[in-house]
Amino acid sequence: MIGVGRLRSVARYHHAIHRRLLIIESEFLGLHEWHLIQMGFITTN
């Protein structure tokens, strides 16, 4: 029973880290796209 509880806590911890990484990755991609758009505007103007 102790092992099962520990596995659940580890899985929950891993899930939280995975969600945080996905959020950071999406934010980074959004910033990268915005940077490319800005560069595009600068080059077109």
Wavefront OBJ file of the C-alpha trace (Angstrom):
o trace
v 0.000 0.000 0.000
v 2.875 2.347 0.792
v 4.412 1.653 -2.615
v 1.138 2.425 -4.399
v 0.766 5.730 -2.553
v 4.339 6.650 -3.394
v 3.804 5.803 -7.065
v 0.697 7.982 -7.142
v 2.535 10.933 -5.584
v 5.422 10.517 -8.031
v 3.003 10.299 -10.965
v 1.187 13.437 -9.791
v 4.533 15.239 -9.400
v 5.645 14.120 -12.876
v 2.311 15.242 -14.350
v 2.710 18.697 -12.806
v 6.238 19.037 -14.236
v 5.049 17.840 -17.658
v 2.205 20.390 -17.701
v 4.604 23.162 -16.666
v 7.035 22.187 -19.426
v 4.224 22.205 -21.995
v 3.172 25.686 -20.854
v 6.763 26.963 -21.043
v 7.209 25.366 -24.473
v 3.984 26.897 -25.825
v 4.965 30.301 -24.419
v 8.428 29.993 -26.000
v 6.954 29.015 -29.368
v 4.514 31.923 -29.150
v 7.334 34.349 -28.441
v 9.370 32.868 -31.288
v 6.466 33.247 -33.722
v 5.905 36.826 -32.546
v 9.612 37.535 -33.099
v 9.423 36.117 -36.630
v 6.331 38.248 -37.320
v 8.144 41.336 -36.048
v 11.153 40.519 -38.229
v 8.802 40.044 -41.168
v 7.211 43.440 -40.541
v 10.635 45.053 -40.267
v 11.831 43.495 -43.523
v 8.618 44.316 -45.425
v 8.573 47.885 -44.127
l 1 2 3 4 5 6 7 8 9 10 11 12 13 14 15 16 17 18 19 20 21 22 23 24 25 26 27 28 29 30 31 32 33 34 35 36 37 38 39 40 41 42 43 44 45
